[in-house]
Amino acid sequence: GKFIAHQENKENVFIYSRETNEKKVLVVTNMRGNIENITIPFEIKKTLLSNYKKEYNDSNITLEPYEAFVVEI
């Protein structure tokens, strides 16, 4: 599938999307032990995977240290 990097100005956060004809997912990872605030410019349809017990349904997200998640967009 297609790979697109997002929010490259965030030094501690790695965000990218993967897209096929059937599905588009967004992967977000906080690579450091600091809290990070991000804005996701997509509508989140469903949380697929997360290392914190959270639901992601808002575009403004506070990432905990080393938080990572995958959502369908």
Number of C-alpha atoms within 10 A of each C-alpha: 10 9 11 11 12 17 14 11 8 13 10 15 21 17 20 16 19 16 15 10 7 5 10 14 19 23 19 21 19 22 15 14 11 13 13 18 13 15 11 15 12 11 13 17 12 14 17 14 15 17 10 12 7 10 14 18 13 12 13 12 13 12 19 16 14 17 20 19 20 20 21 19 17
